[in-house]
Amino acid sequence: MTLTTTSFDWVRHLVHKESAIVLQPGKEYLVEARLLPIARQAGLTDVSQFVESVRIRPDADSTRRIVEALTTNETSWFRDGDPFTALTSTVLPSLLGARGPNERLQIWSAACSSGQESYTIAMLLEDALPNAASRVSITATDISREMVERTRAGRFSQLEVNRGLPAPMLVRHFTRAGTEWEVAPALRRMVTASQCNLAAPLPRMGPFDVVYLRNVLIYFDLPTKQAILRRVRDLMRPDGWLFLGAAETTLGVDDSWERVVVGRSSAYRPLKGK
Ligand SMILES: C[S@@+](CC[C@H](N)C(=O)[O-])C[C@H]1O[C@@H](n2cnc3c(N)ncnc32)[C@H](O)[C@@H]1O
C-alpha cells in the first residue's frame, strides 16, 4: 500500500514541529523510502501501518527515529573546498592577530552530520598550528542523535574517506581500525559533539569565532532561517566569521550580516549596530 494522505500529513507536521524541516507535498516517496527500514524493524512491511501505529500511540523513541530518518545527512570532506581554504588563508591569520596568545579560538560546526566537516576543520588547524588542541576547540552539533554519535566515534568507512579526503591527510590523521578509518586522538581532542536543534532556543555555547552553518538552512522556511541566523549571531564574537552552504545566503533573509569575499568563497560577518 502506498503512503496515505493522513499518514504523510502527520509525518510532515511532526517533522516540522520537531526540526522545522519543510516536507512539501510531493515528498511522499521520500517519506516512504526513509521510513520503510524503521517500519520493517517494527515488524511491519507497510509504512502507513507503521505511521498509524505511532500516530495513535506516540512514543518518544519512534517519533525521534521518524524525525531523524527525514533529515538529510549528505556530507563529504572539504565540501566545496573554498570555505575551508578561506579558513587557513584568511580567517585564521586574522583571528590569531586579533586575539591574545592565551585566548582559545572557538569554532562551531552547526549541522555536523557524521563529522566530516568538523574533522576537516580539525585537520587544517592541526596542520597550521603547533599544539592546535590547546589553542582551538571545535563544537560539533546536529539534531540527529545518530549523527552526533557518529561524529563522537570519529570512524569512517573506506567509501566515506574516498569522498574528498586527500590521501596525504588520510595517512597523516587517521589509523586503520578493522575495515574503517579512525581519526587521530589529537583531532578528537579538539572536537566535542552534542545534540542541538537549531530551530529551538540554543544552549549556552561560544562565543564562537567561526561558524560553519552549511547546507542546512535550505531545509527551512524563511521565518525559521531568520530566527536561526539571529540565534547564531547571538552566539558569535562581533568580529566572527560565518560560512554558509553554496546555495545559501543571508541576503534577503537577515540584513544584520555583511557579505565579504574571502578568496573564492563568501563569508558573512555580523554588522555592527544591527
Ligand atoms: C546536508 S547535512 C550538512 C552537513 C554539513 N554541514 C555539510 O555541509 O556537509 C544537513 C544536516 O543538518 C541536520 N539538521 C537538520 N535539521 C536540523 C535542525 N533543526 N537542527 C540541527 N541540525 C539539523 C541534519 O541532521 C543533517 O545532518
The ligand as an SDF file (V2000), in Angstrom:
LIG
                    3D

 27 29  0  0  0  0  0  0  0  0999 V2000
   23.0920   18.0410    4.4040 C   0  0  0  0  0  0  0  0  0  0  0  0
   23.7170   17.8510    6.0490 S   0  0  0  0  0  0  0  0  0  0  0  0
   25.0120   19.0540    6.0400 C   0  0  0  0  0  0  0  0  0  0  0  0
   26.2500   18.5600    6.7290 C   0  0  0  0  0  0  0  0  0  0  0  0
   27.4480   19.5040    6.6520 C   0  0  0  0  0  0  0  0  0  0  0  0
   27.1750   20.7670    7.2890 N   0  0  0  0  0  0  0  0  0  0  0  0
   27.8880   19.7070    5.2180 C   0  0  0  0  0  0  0  0  0  0  0  0
   27.7440   20.8130    4.6940 O   0  0  0  0  0  0  0  0  0  0  0  0
   28.3800   18.7580    4.6080 O   0  0  0  0  0  0  0  0  0  0  0  0
   22.4330   18.6410    6.9970 C   0  0  0  0  0  0  0  0  0  0  0  0
   22.4720   18.2930    8.4800 C   0  0  0  0  0  0  0  0  0  0  0  0
   21.5800   19.1700    9.1600 O   0  0  0  0  0  0  0  0  0  0  0  0
   20.9900   18.4790   10.2250 C   0  0  0  0  0  0  0  0  0  0  0  0
   19.7530   19.1870   10.6320 N   0  0  0  0  0  0  0  0  0  0  0  0
   18.5540   19.2170   10.0110 C   0  0  0  0  0  0  0  0  0  0  0  0
   17.6710   19.9350   10.7070 N   0  0  0  0  0  0  0  0  0  0  0  0
   18.3350   20.3850   11.8070 C   0  0  0  0  0  0  0  0  0  0  0  0
   17.9560   21.1770   12.9210 C   0  0  0  0  0  0  0  0  0  0  0  0
   16.7170   21.6510   13.0610 N   0  0  0  0  0  0  0  0  0  0  0  0
   18.8880   21.4490   13.8630 N   0  0  0  0  0  0  0  0  0  0  0  0
   20.1570   20.9540   13.7480 C   0  0  0  0  0  0  0  0  0  0  0  0
   20.5760   20.2020   12.7210 N   0  0  0  0  0  0  0  0  0  0  0  0
   19.6640   19.9140   11.7590 C   0  0  0  0  0  0  0  0  0  0  0  0
   20.7400   17.1000    9.6590 C   0  0  0  0  0  0  0  0  0  0  0  0
   20.5920   16.1200   10.6740 O   0  0  0  0  0  0  0  0  0  0  0  0
   21.9830   16.8940    8.7790 C   0  0  0  0  0  0  0  0  0  0  0  0
   22.9730   16.1420    9.4410 O   0  0  0  0  0  0  0  0  0  0  0  0
  1  2  1  0
  2  3  1  0
  2 10  1  0
  3  4  1  0
  4  5  1  0
  5  6  1  0
  5  7  1  0
  7  8  2  0
  7  9  1  0
 10 11  1  0
 11 12  1  0
 11 26  1  0
 12 13  1  0
 13 14  1  0
 13 24  1  0
 14 15  1  0
 14 23  1  0
 15 16  2  0
 16 17  1  0
 17 18  1  0
 17 23  2  0
 18 19  1  0
 18 20  2  0
 20 21  1  0
 21 22  2  0
 22 23  1  0
 24 25  1  0
 24 26  1  0
 26 27  1  0
M  CHG  2   2   1   9  -1
M  END
$$$$
